[in-house]
Amino acid sequence: EMDDRYELLMKAHVRTIKEYNDKFIKRRLNPKNGHRYLPYIVVVIDEFGDLIMTAGKEIEMPIARIAQKARAVGIHMVIATQRPTTNIITGTIKANFPARIAFRVTSQIDSRTILDMNGANQ
């Protein structure tokens, strides 16, 4: 879906989903040529820790790629885990998720793993 959306943006000579949808709404893009309104998509991965433990590290790079590139075409990701360890929330994952939220955690280490600072442990 992400690659299809990039292809549509390229054909429409625009750089963002907003520009693309504005053009589509103004009827400057023809549905007969494959153009369509692109809704925003939110992908939610609950228990990300379980996914990493079962699928292994090979799933980390595709998720990071989607998180990195898909924003421009209206695809956003939310991941959640109850295990905030460095094995689960790696540097690659943190680098590609610019906004992070933590509820209360049990230790400073967990807080630093999630937020790169203390505070979620208080």
N, C-alpha and C positions, 0 to 999 in steps of 0.2 A: 504494500500500500504506500509506504514512504517513497519508494523509487518511482511508482506510478505518479504520485503527486508531484515529485520533482520534474518528471517528464512533462506533465501538464503545464507547470509553471514555465518551463523552458519554451514550450510551444507558444504560450501566451505572451512571452517576452516580459515577464514580471519576476520579482524576486521574493515576494511574500504571499502568503495565503490571503491576506487582506486585499492586496492589490488584485489578485486573481479573482476573488469573489466579487469585488467591486466591478471589475470588467464583465464578469458573467451576469451580474444583476442588471447592468446597463446594456445587456444584449450585444456586447461586442465580441463574445465568444460563442461559437455555434455548437450546440449539443450534437449535431450530426457529425462533427469532427472529433467526437469523443469527450468534449468538454462537459463538465457537470459542476454543480455547486459543491464545494468541499466543506463539509461540516468539521468542526473541531472534534478530535478524538482524544479521550483520556484512557490510558491503559493503566490498570491498577494491578499490581502484583502484591498480594498479601502473603505473608510468611516467606519473604525473600530468602531468609536463612535456610528454610527447608528446601527451596528450589536450588540454592547453591550446593547444599549437602547432597541432594539426590542427582542433580544434573552435572555437578562438578564445575570446574572453572571454565569449561568451554562455553558456558552460557553467559559468562560475565562480559566478554567482548561484544557479542551481538546486542546485549542490553545497553551497554555503554554507547555503542554506535547509534542505536535508536534514540537514546536520551540526548546524544550530542547533535545529531543531524535532523531529527524529526520535528523539533520545535518550529523550524522555519516553515514547515508545511502543515502545521496545525495538529500535530500529534504530541501529546504530553504524557509523561509517565509519573506515576506515584508508586513508590515501593515502601513496604512496611515490613518490619521484622521485630520479633521479641528478643532476638539475640544480637545485640550491637557489638560484635567482636570484630577485630581487624581482619579475620578470615572471611567474614561476611561483607562488611562495609570496607572494601579495599580503597586504596587511593584512586584507582581508576573509576570506581563507582562514585566516590565523593567528588571527583573532578568534573563529572558530567551531570551532577545534580546540584545546581547552584543554590537551591533553597532546601533547607533541612529543618525539620521540626522534631523536637524530642519531648515526650512527656517525662514524668519523673523516672529516673533510673537509680539503681542501687549504689553505684560507685562513680568516683571522679573519672576513672578510666573509661567507663561506658559513655559518660558525658563527653569526654574528649574525643572518643572514637566517632561519635555522631556529629558533634558541633564544633570540634577543634577547640573547645574551651570548657571550663568548669561551669557549673550552674544548674544543669539538669538533674543533678544529684541532690539538690537541696529542697 
